[in-house]
Amino acid sequence: MNEIWNQWYPKLVLHEKGHHQLALKIAKKIESTILDMSAETKCSALEIKANAIGHGYLSELDELNKQYDQRTNHGETQGASLFSYL
């Protein structure tokens, strides 16, 4: 069982790092866009705009993650499917 774990787990980590990189990319976009926002006279207006930006980019992240999982067949093409080792 240890041998299976040692073969499979690093490949699962590799797959998950792909999701991590996508999240970092989107987080940087959110930060950059919010920092570039113009000033508002009311905090509530700023909050609404910032949340809209964040939600928009989170939708983009969701789509990127779906595409990544389709491309990798949820990590199977990267060796991240445990069933391949059983």
N, C-alpha and C positions, 0 to 999 in steps of 0.2 A: 504494500500500500504506500509506503514511503517513496518508493521509486516512481509511482504514478504521480504522487503529489509533487515531487521534485521536477518532473518533466512538465506537468500541466500548469502549476501555479505561476511560474515566471511568464508564461504565455498569456495567462489571464491578466496578470499585472500589466503586461505590454498593451493588451487591448484596452484595459481601463485607463491607462495613461493617455491613450488616444482621446477618450472622452474628456479627460482632465485638460488636455491641451485645447480642445474646443471650448471648454468652459473658461479657461484663462483668456482666450482670444476674445470671447464675448464680454467678459468682465472688463477688459481693457477698453473695449468699444463703449461700454456703459459709462465707465469713468471718464473717458475722453469727451464723450458727448455731453455728459452732465456738467463737466468743468467748463465747457464752451457755451453753456446756456447763458442767455441774457438775464439781467437782474429783473426781479419782480418786486412790486410794492407790497405784496402779501405773501407770507410764508405758505399759506394754503395753495395759492396759485403755483408757486414753485414746486411744492410737493406733488401736485397733480401732474405737472409737466415731467418732473423727474420720474415719477412712477410710470407714466406712459412710456417714457424712454426705456426704462428697465424692463417693463412687460413686453415691449416690442422686441427687444433684443433677446429676452428669454424665449420668446416664440421662435426666433431665428435659431437659438441654441437647440431647441427641441427638434427643429427640422434638420439641423446639422447632425445631431445625434442619431436621428432616424436614418439619414443617408449613410452615415458611418456604419451603423449596424447592418444596413442592407448590403453595403459594399463588402463587409467582412463576414456576412451571415452571422451576426452577433458574436464575432470573434472566432468562428470556426475556421476561417481561412488563415487565421494567425495561430492556430493550434490551441485556442482557448476553450474548446469544447471538451468538457470532462468525459463525455461519452466516447470520444475518440480514443481514450486511454483504457477504457473498461472492456 
